[in-house]
Amino acid sequence: MRRWWWTVSFLMLLTLPLDACTGGEVGDEETDPNDDGSLEVVAVWTGGEQQVFQEILNAFADESGIEASYEASDDLGSFIGAQIEGGSPPDVAMVPQPGLIQELVDQDALQPIGDDARANLEEHYAPIWSELGTFNDELYAIYFKVASKSTWWYNVNALQQTGVQPPEAWGDMIEAARTTSQAGLPWYAIGAGDAWPLTDLFENVYLHTAGPDSYDQLAAHEIKWTDQSVIEALSTMGELFADDFMPGGRRRMLQTGFADSVPMAFSDPPETATVYEGDFVAGVINSETSAAIGETADFFEFPSVDGGEGVVGGGDGAVLLTDNPAAQEFVAFLASPEAAQIWAGRGGFISPNQSVDIGTYPDETSQRIAEHVTGAEVFRFDLSDQQPAEFGATSGRGMWQRMQEFFENPDDPQEAARNLEADAARAFP
C-alpha cells in the first residue's frame, strides 16, 4: 500500500517567499511560462496507472486540441516544492493528501478552481466533494480518483460453512467472530506489523462513534487524544482484539504485514474467515491467491458502530499551480463523466463522480464499491494521513507505534490515549 507524506525538504521550500519561488506575482499572466495552449501534469501514477491516465490526457487533447505532458513522482511534495523554487511549477498536480493541499494553499501556491470545473462538480458530484475540495473557504481541488478503506473482505465458503452472514453492525461482527472462532476458524487477519491497518481500523470506528465533526477536530488536533470520544473508540476497537479471533493471536498479527494478511483468508484451507482493509485488497486477492472475487471472495461494508455511518478513504485531488487557462480547462474535463469513465472501464479505479454509469466498471464487485463510495453521505480522508508525518506516518513512532502497543495490550485505552496525546502535542505546532 503506497503512502505519501509531507517531507522536510518540501516544508522548507514552502517557507520561501512566493515571489522568490515563482519569479513574479502569482496570478500575473505575463509571467506564466505555460500559456501556449499546452500544460504539464504531475502525479504519483506509474506503470499501468500511468498508461490509463495517458489515455485520459489523449482524450482531452482530442477534445480540446491542448497537449498535456505528464511526469510521475513518488515524492510529490518534494517535487512540487523544487519546481516552485525553480520558478516553473507544473500546471496541474494530482495530490493524494489533503494536508499537502492545505500547505500549498497556506503558501498562496495554488489557483482557485474556475467556473467550468465548479459547474461540473455541482452537476456530477455529491456536495461532500465540494466540501472536501474547499480549503480556507475557497475551492482548490477536484477529486478524481478515490479509494475506500471501509471494506471488509471474506471467504465466501468459510462464512457459509460456519453459518455466519456478513455482519451489518459492530455487535453482529463480534458475535460472528465468536461463532467462527469457536468453530475452529479465527475470524480475521490484519496486517498489524505494518501498523497502518490498525490506524485505518481505528479511524473507521472513531468516525462511526464520534461522528464527522469530532473526526475533523481530532484530525486538526482541536480536541485532544485524551478526549472521552477517543477512549470510547479505542475501547470499542479493543473488543475485536481477542487472541482467538485471529490466527496465531495478536503476537502473530504483529509480525504480519498487509500483503501477507490477505492470503490467510483465501488459502486452501483458509487460516481465517475474513481480512480487514480497503478496496485495494482486491488487487492482492487477484495477484496472490486463486480466489475469484465475487465468487469465493467478497466484501461487506464496514459494520455500523452504534448506528454511526461514513466511509474512510483516500483520494487524488487535481490542483492548479499556475493560472494557465489550459489547466483550468483540463480540470473541468477531469470533473466530467467522460474522463472518469475511461479509467473506470479499465478497473482499479473508483470515481466520486455520480454521473459515471455504474455499468462502466468491469465487474459487479467494483460496481458495488463505487456505489458504496458515491452514495456515502459522510466521507472522510484517512486521519493519519492528515497528521504531521512524525505523528501520523512514521514507523515506530506516533500513531503507528501507539496503535501497535494498544493492539498488543488492549486492556488500557486510557493509557493509549495519553500516549497518543503526548506524541500529538509534540508534533503539532
C-alpha positions, 0 to 999 in steps of 0.5 A: 500500500503506497503512502505519501507524506509531507517531507522536510525538504518540501516544508522548507521550500514552502517557507520561501517567499512566493515571489522568490519561488515563482519569479513574479506575482502569482496570478500575473499572466505575463509571467506564466511560462505555460500559456501556449495552449499546452500544460504539464501534469504531475502525479504519483501514477506509474506503470499501468496507472500511468498508461490509463491516465495517458489515455485520459490526457489523449482524450482531452487533447482530442477534445480540446486540441491542448497537449498535456505532458505528464511526469510521475513522482513518488515524492510529490511534495518534494517535487512540487516544492523544487519546481516552485523554487525553480520558478516553473511549477507544473500546471496541474498536480494530482495530490493524494493528501489533503494536508499537502493541499492545505500547505500549498494553499497556506503558501498562496501556491495554488489557483482557485478552481474556475467556473467550468470545473465548479459547474461540473462538480455541482452537476456530477458530484455529491456536495461532500466533494465540494466540501472536501475540495474547499480549503480556507473557504475557497475551492482548490481541488477536484477529486478524481480518483478515490479509494475506500478503506471501509471494506471488509473482505471474506471467504465466501465458503468459510462464512457459509460453512460456519453459518455466519452472514456478513455482519451489518453492525459492530455487535453482529461482527463480534458475535460472528467472530465468536461463532467462527472462532469457536468453530475452529476458524479465527475470524480475521487477519490484519496486517498489524506489523505494518501498523497502518491497518490498525490506524485505518481500523481505528479511524473507521470506528472513531468516525462511526462513534464520534461522528464527522465533526469530532473526526475533523477536530481530532484530525486538526488536533482541536480536541485532544487524544485524551478526549472521552470520544477517543477512549470510547473508540479505542475501547470499542476497537479493543473488543475485536482484539481477542487472541482467538479471533485471529490466527496465531493471536495478536503476537502473530498479527504483529509480525504480519504485514498487509500483503501477507494478511490477505492470503490467510483468508483465501488459502486452501484451507483458509487460516481465517474467515475474513481480512480487514482493509480497503478496496485495494485488497482486491488487487492482492486477492487477484495477484496472490491467491486463486480466489475469484472475487465475487465468487469465493471472495467478497466484501461487506461494508464496514459494520455500523458502530452504534448506528454511526455511518461514513466511509474512510478513504483516500483520494487524488485531488487535481490542483492548479499551480499556475493560472494557465487557462489550459489547466483550468480547462483540463480540470473541468474535463477531469470533473466530467463523466467522460474522463472518469469513465475511461479509467473506470472501464479499465478497473482499479479505479473508483470515481466520486463522480455520480454521473459515471454509469455504474455499468462502466466498471468491469465487474459487479464487485467494483460496481458495488464499491463505487456505489458504496463510495458515491452514495456515502453521505459522510466521507472522510480522508484517512486521519493519519494521513492528515497528521504531521508525518512524525505523528501520523506516518512514521514507523515506530513512532506516533500513531503507528507505534501507539496503535501497535502497543494498544493492539498488543495490550488492549486492556488500557485505552486510557493509557493509549490515549495519553500516549497518543496525546503526548506524541500529538502535542509534540508534533503539532505546532 
